[in-house]
Amino acid sequence: MKIRVLTLFPRMFDCLNESIIGRAIKNGILDFAAIDIREYSKDKHQKCDDTPYGGGAGMVMTAQPIYDCINAVDPNHEYLRVYMAPQGETLSDGLCRDLARSGDLLILCGHYEGVDRRVLDLCIDKEISIGDYVLSGGELAAMVVTDGVARFIDGVLGSSASHEDESFSDGLLEYPQYTRPPEFMGLKVPEVLLNGNHKEIEKFRRAESERLTALRRPDLLVGKRAATADEMRGGGKNGD
Ligand SMILES: C[S@@+](CC[C@H](N)C(=O)[O-])C[C@H]1O[C@@H](n2cnc3c(N)ncnc32)[C@H](O)[C@@H]1O
């Protein structure tokens, strides 16, 4: 899978060269590049922002450098073109899975007060938010999307089971994890995890997942019940 991020601050993405995503890039499983929008500016000082029409604080990223950059990277519109925006669809486990299946990804990062609406209307397929708060720029949000999506690309995680067992994969939060030693500062690992009985371990983990989800994210259980009821009625299978 290819991911191209369009940004005024490409060096911010150097940190993706670490750990799991870094290994995927090194091994060619993920083809990632951060492209400098400024290189496409036709302004003699390579300016990429201007004051907003109608007044107001801050600067707005101009349309021309972004338009030319997008069309240089993706001349035939083969990528899914995403703009990181607080107004977009909120990123979720389901959306990460969908994006990992939807082919190559071009991610535009805004900065300052945002981007001239016209270039978004002309070029962008989808807007994605990483939550109800405002960041200074789309770069950190684009990294979150890149990491969240890359985990669903075959070969990125050591074992494909890894992401099937994690929070949200089954509509629940993950059970607590423990590792050696069996006792730390007087706290013991639950006995059931030490006895090698896989059925019992699975039962314990499921119960812990449900308990934690009910405690911290009861909204997930409501969504899960609705989905189950819908499945029992045959919803979604016959197209109605
Ligand atoms: C300071 S923000 C602009 C906020 C904009 N004026 C508003 O009130 O909605 C600059 C850029 O950061 C990115 N950004 C900020 N918050 C974000 C979020 N929650 N999710 C995704 N991108 C975000 C967007 O690309 C945005 O263009």
The ligand as a Gaussian input file, in Angstrom:
#p B3LYP/6-31G(d) Opt

LIG

0 1
 C       -5.657000      24.980000      13.683000
 S       -6.395000      23.767000      12.685000
 C       -7.679000      24.672000      11.878000
 C       -8.938000      24.609000      12.638000
 C      -10.084000      25.298000      11.928000
 N       -9.881000      26.725000      11.895000
 C      -11.390000      24.984000      12.678000
 O      -11.759000      25.746000      13.576000
 O      -12.000000      23.944000      12.389000
 C       -5.211000      23.515000      11.410000
 C       -5.290000      22.164000      10.736000
 O       -5.081000      21.134000      11.674000
 C       -5.742000      19.955000      11.265000
 N       -6.564000      19.504000      12.398000
 C       -6.829000      20.188000      13.517000
 N       -7.584000      19.486000      14.355000
 C       -7.799000      18.287000      13.782000
 C       -8.512000      17.130000      14.172000
 N       -9.171000      17.056000      15.301000
 N       -8.508000      16.068000      13.321000
 C       -7.852000      16.143000      12.149000
 N       -7.163000      17.211000      11.728000
 C       -7.132000      18.285000      12.522000
 C       -6.541000      20.307000       9.999000
 O       -5.815000      19.848000       8.874000
 C       -6.595000      21.815000      10.062000
 O       -6.669000      22.390000       8.785000

